[in-house]
């Protein structure tokens, strides 16, 4: 759907008048999974698809929410902006973001009409919720003239996810959606929010995203359980080393102390996180040095750790990765995102892309009964005004 069509849809819903439009992308994480809420490093990039937010300030004391993707609409008075809707309602994502402005004392004394359209595949693990939150944050910040810095908008999006969607996510998804840059990935320290834009130079290689069409849902409880298990590991290690989060311990030190974590499941969860943080640092160094083959090896090791120690892959993601690794010209392949369904990300040599899509698609469908979708990723820029 193009911009003119979106404008017409807005007019059809809300009537004629001035409209402003904003866009915020989805993301794919190249490596560094389930490290963000442990204060570790991640390495995501923004994608060229995401969420559009069209908005018009009004003189009415209500906010109205509509989506081209979802049928139900919401209308809320100004004094209802800090109260979550029923769990599972899509409007909790933009509402939760607006609530952060209210809670921080920004003057929202008049309402607005908002309409959303997303072309991030829902449930693909490419962060459709974060793109919805950041699109809202950027739009409200602009049309109300609040002048909030982009990093603060990113934090608002994360809080919306915590408070209105009930998912104790780290900062990665919102950060990538807000701060992404074309042709670069973000090497982000999720503890300090220090980051570096690293050019993604993949001569003769494409990033291919494979959507398993086995939807993932971070609201299912498994995600929050992993967060709790990581905290349990920190608590078990505290008597032996100075640690407040798993990012505070090196891989070498962890190997000496891991037996102090008596619960075997908790130990494996921590082993993944600490080793993944080290893999992410090595992967960024490898990319900068043009060592794509080693980058691919680290991607493979990341998936295997997520499968064996963190147990967030499942049969569909594993089948997709296994079939990908059978294709000559695949440098590396791993799940991306929260897991429990969703997508994989693979580095594929140009001459192998067509074969990859055909053979992996056919073999995956034969194994799972699900028809996958493939996207050759284009790296886009973070949330911004479109018109």
Protein Blocks (a to p, Z undefined) as FASTA:
>chain_A
ZZklmmmmmmmmnopcddddddddddddfbhghklmnopacdddddfbdcdddddddfbf
bdcdddfkbmbdcdddfklmmgccdehiaklmmmmmmmmmmmnopacfbccddddddfbd
ehklnopmmmmmmmmmmmmmmmnonopafklmmmmmmmmmmmmnopacdfklmmmmmmgc
ehiacdddfklopacddddddehiacddddekiacdfknommmmmmmmmmmmmmmmmmmo
ccfbfklpcfklmmmmmmmpmblmlmmmmmmmmmmmmmmmmmmmmmmnopaklmmmmmmm
mmmmmmmmnopnbjmlmmmmmmmmmpghiabdcdedjbjiijddddddfklmmmmmmmmm
mmmmmmnopacdddddddddddddfZZ
